[in-house]
Structures are given as structure tokens and as C-alpha cells.
């Protein structure tokens, strides 16, 4: 049957066409909005990456100086990741919008992880507020107190728990700058004197490269299981 065959010239153009289409899909495919994370076994949290460092800030209703801290990061051209509560977002809409507009990583700060329904409600509340500023997806969550407990629900729904390996509240900034290690996820203290922050942050940047949690979790993070 003649229709079962393609002449050599037609075959050549068919191959070229299919190759062009395939390359087009490769080039035009948008980058993944969220890093691909997979878990084997129990849900896990990230405490440390393999290279560079990440700065993180916990922000709740009692936090002060957050907007000034954001502006310090902007001035220093450095990124950071902010974990926020819905109550804080409601009280500080301008700073919330600034975080979104400047493309800082934003996660949910969970002050109570004992009740899955409360956790789900808080995540939904944070997402709803941030969506009004144009941020329509969230990836990161964090318990305000690292007790080793991780709710099953957020992990099952694709949220990634990220804690910290260094808490700045436990040591002076000079010690942090001196002993910071590759992969450290640092919890900053927003209550700290901002003049001190302006002094130690440039010193830290000369020693280590700061990357976002999205970059750190996108294939280079160690996943440590919570006991």
C-alpha cells in the first residue's frame, strides 16, 4: 500500500520537523516554580545544606524591626527567607507586599504544631493573604520551636519543613561570622540592634555566599530525619 511509505525526502523533512518541535518544548518549558523534593520513609525537615549559607527570619505578631531588616537586606543586595504568621501579615501589609515584590522566599511560621487542623488553617490563612499581593504558592513551613515534631499533613500536601542549624540568639554575631560553616541555615534575631546587623552582615558576605532556601533545597540540601 503506497500510503504506508514515506519517500526519503519526506522522511528527512519529517525528522527535521519533529526535532524542531522537541527542541522547542525544551527551550520553551518554564522552569519549575518549586524545587523537586522527595522523601523516603517518614516526613523530614531540612536543617543544613551542602554549600553556601541561607539566612532566615521568624516573624510573628510580636516581631519588631522587620521592615527595617528587609531594607538592610535590599541595601546589601542579599536574599533571606521569612517565615511569617497570618496575624503578622494582617498587621503589616506594607512589609508583606515588599517581601513579595522583592521576591524573598516566604514560608509559614507555625506557632502550634500539636493540632493538624490548626496547622492547616494557618497555612491557608497565610496563603490567602499573600495571594492578594500576587504570591500564589507556598513551599516552606517551620515550627517556631524546634521540638522535633513535624505534622504529617503539611508534608503530605507537598510543603517542606525547614528548621535551622545556627541560632544567632545563642551567640554574638562575631562568633557567627568566625565559625559559620558551609550549608548553615541561620536563624537571625529581628530584635537585634540594627546597627549591629549593618556591621556584621557585610563581614559575613565576604566570607560566605548567601543563597535562598529555594536554591539550597533545589537538590543540594541534606534531608535529616526528625526522631
C-alpha positions in Angstrom: 0.0 0.0 0.0 1.7 3.3 -1.1 0.3 5.3 1.8 2.3 3.2 4.3 5.5 4.6 3.0 7.2 8.0 3.1 9.6 8.9 0.5 13.1 9.6 1.5 12.8 13.4 1.1 9.6 13.5 3.0 11.2 11.4 5.8 14.1 13.9 6.0 11.7 16.8 6.5 9.6 14.8 8.9 12.6 14.2 11.1 13.7 17.8 11.0 10.2 18.9 12.0 10.0 16.5 14.9 13.4 17.6 16.1 12.4 21.3 15.9 9.2 20.6 17.9 11.1 18.6 20.5 13.8 21.4 20.9 11.0 24.0 21.1 9.4 22.2 24.0 12.8 22.0 25.8 13.5 25.7 25.3 10.1 27.0 26.0 9.4 24.8 29.0 9.2 27.1 32.1 11.5 26.4 35.0 9.9 24.6 37.9 8.4 27.0 40.4 9.3 24.8 43.3 12.3 22.6 43.8 11.6 18.9 43.5 11.8 17.2 46.9 11.1 13.6 47.5 11.2 11.7 50.8 11.9 8.1 51.5 10.1 7.0 54.7 9.0 9.4 57.3 8.4 13.2 56.7 11.7 15.0 57.2 13.0 18.5 57.8 16.0 20.3 56.3 18.4 21.5 58.9 21.5 22.1 56.8 22.6 22.3 53.1 25.7 21.2 51.4 27.2 24.5 50.3 26.8 28.3 50.8 24.6 29.6 53.6 20.9 30.7 54.0 19.6 33.5 56.2 16.2 33.0 57.7 13.9 35.2 59.9 11.0 34.1 62.0 8.3 36.8 62.1 5.2 36.7 64.4 2.9 39.3 65.9 5.4 40.4 68.5 8.3 40.9 66.0 9.7 44.4 65.6 12.1 46.0 63.1 11.1 43.5 60.3 10.6 46.2 57.7 14.0 47.8 58.6 15.7 44.4 58.4 14.2 43.8 55.0 15.6 47.2 53.8 19.1 46.2 55.1 19.0 43.1 53.0 17.9 45.1 50.0 20.7 47.6 50.5 23.2 44.8 50.9 21.8 43.0 47.8 21.4 39.8 49.8 18.5 37.4 50.0 16.8 35.9 53.0 13.8 33.7 53.8 11.0 35.0 56.0 8.7 32.7 57.9 5.5 34.6 58.9 2.2 34.1 60.7 -1.2 35.3 59.4 -1.6 37.6 62.4 1.7 39.4 61.5 0.7 39.7 57.8 -2.6 41.3 58.8 -0.8 43.9 60.9 2.0 44.7 58.4 0.5 44.8 54.9 3.2 47.1 53.5 6.1 45.0 54.6 4.3 41.8 53.4 3.9 43.4 50.0 7.5 44.4 50.0 8.6 40.8 50.7 6.5 39.6 47.7 7.6 42.4 45.4 11.3 41.8 46.1 10.9 38.0 45.6 12.1 37.0 49.1 11.3 33.4 50.0 8.3 33.3 52.3 7.2 30.4 54.4 4.6 29.8 57.1 5.7 30.1 60.8 3.7 27.5 62.9 3.4 28.5 66.5 1.4 25.4 67.3 2.1 22.1 65.6 0.0 19.9 68.0 -3.2 20.2 66.1 -3.3 19.3 62.4 -6.5 21.3 61.8 -4.9 24.4 63.3 -1.8 23.9 61.1 -3.9 23.5 58.0 -6.0 26.6 58.9 -2.9 28.7 59.5 -1.2 27.7 56.2 -4.5 28.5 54.4 -4.7 31.9 56.1 -1.1 32.9 55.2 -1.6 31.7 51.6 -4.9 33.7 51.3 -3.3 36.9 52.5 -0.1 36.5 50.3 -2.3 35.8 47.2 -3.7 39.3 47.5 -0.1 40.5 46.8 0.4 38.2 43.9 2.1 35.2 45.6 0.0 32.2 44.8 2.1 29.4 46.0 4.0 28.4 49.2 6.5 25.7 49.8 8.2 26.2 53.1 6.9 25.8 56.7 8.7 25.9 60.0 7.8 25.3 63.6 8.6 28.3 65.8 10.0 26.0 68.4 12.2 23.2 67.1 10.9 20.3 69.3 11.5 17.6 66.7 7.8 17.3 65.9 6.6 17.6 62.3 2.9 17.4 61.4 2.1 14.8 58.8 -0.4 17.0 56.9 1.9 19.7 55.5 4.4 17.1 54.3 1.7 15.1 52.7 0.5 18.1 50.8 4.0 19.0 49.5 5.2 21.6 52.0 8.8 21.4 53.0 9.8 21.9 56.6 13.0 23.9 57.1 14.5 24.5 60.5 17.9 25.9 61.3 21.4 24.8 62.2 22.5 28.0 63.8 20.5 30.4 66.0 22.0 33.8 66.2 20.3 34.4 69.5 22.6 31.8 71.1 25.8 33.6 70.2 27.2 37.0 69.4 27.4 38.0 65.7 31.2 38.0 65.8 31.2 34.2 66.6 28.7 33.6 63.8 31.0 35.3 61.3 34.0 33.5 62.6 32.6 30.0 62.7 29.9 29.8 60.0 30.1 26.6 58.1 29.1 25.7 54.5 25.5 24.8 54.3 24.4 26.5 57.5 20.8 27.7 57.7 21.0 30.6 60.1 18.1 31.9 62.2 18.5 35.6 62.6 17.2 37.7 65.5 15.0 40.5 64.3 15.1 42.1 67.8 18.8 42.6 67.5 20.1 46.2 67.3 20.0 47.0 63.6 23.3 49.0 63.8 25.0 45.7 64.8 23.4 43.9 61.9 24.7 46.5 59.5 28.2 45.9 60.7 28.3 42.1 60.8 26.3 41.3 57.7 28.9 42.8 55.2 31.6 40.8 57.0 29.6 37.6 56.7 29.1 38.3 53.0 32.8 38.5 52.4 33.3 35.0 53.9 30.3 33.0 52.6 27.9 33.2 49.7 24.3 33.6 50.8 21.6 31.8 48.7 17.9 31.5 49.2 16.2 28.4 50.7 14.8 27.7 47.2 18.3 27.4 45.8 19.5 25.4 48.8 16.6 23.0 48.7 16.7 22.6 44.9 18.9 19.5 45.0 21.8 20.4 47.3 20.2 20.1 50.7 20.7 17.2 53.2 17.4 15.9 54.5 17.8 14.9 58.1 15.1 12.8 59.6 13.3 14.0 62.8 13.5 11.4 65.5 
